[in-house]
Amino acid sequence: MPKLPVVSGKECRKALGRLGFEESRQHGSHVVMKRGESGCVVPAHFEIKTGTLSGILKQAGVSVEEFLEALGR
């Protein structure tokens, strides 16, 4: 499994958008993204740590490979 990169909240939301997720709502610095029944919460921070990103991908049901491909890295 490839290593997760350090990305910003904006880059993460963009990549998830390419995978079919849409921004459902925002409360403070956290954005809820949904795709059908699955969803995830993405912090709108300058930098998302790799452990947090791993949790986001598990919540969303997205593999690391899919995310990296959507990220363009």
N, C-alpha and C positions, 0 to 999 in steps of 0.2 A: 504494500500500500504506500503510495507516495506521501511525502510530508505535506502538511497543510501550510500554506503561506500566511504571513501576517497581512491582513487586508483591512481597509477601512469599512465602516458600516455602509457607506454609499456604494463601494465596489461590491460588497456582499449582496446588497439589495438588487443591484444591476444584474449580477450573475443569476440570482434566484429568479429575477424577472424573465431572463432568457429561458429559464427552465419551466416557465408557465405560472409562476407565482405572481400574485397581484397584491399591492398594498391595501390592506383591509381598513386599518385605522392606525392612529398614532397617539400615544399617551406619553407626554414628556419626551424623553430621549429614546424611546423604544417604539419600533414599528412592527405591527403584526402583519404578517404576510400569509396569504392563503392560496391553496391550489386544491380545489375540490373540498374534500373533507380534511385533508392534512394542512397543517399550518405551522408557523414558527414565529418566534419573537426575535427581531434583529435590533441590537442597540445601535443608535445613530451616533456612534463614537468615532473619533479620528482613527483609532486603531483597535481592532478586535484581536484578542489573544487567541492562540491556536486552540487552547482547551475550550474556550467559549465557542469558537467556530465549529469545533467538533460536536459540541452539544446542539448547536443550531442545525447542523446537517442531520444529526440523528432525529431531532424533532421533526424536521421536514421530510425525512425519508429519502434523502439524496446521498448517493455515494460520493466519496472524495474524487473519484475519477470524473464523474459527471460534473461536479462543481468546478474542477480545474479546467475542464473543456469549455464550460460556459464562461468561465473567468477569462479564458484566452491565454492561459499560461502553460 
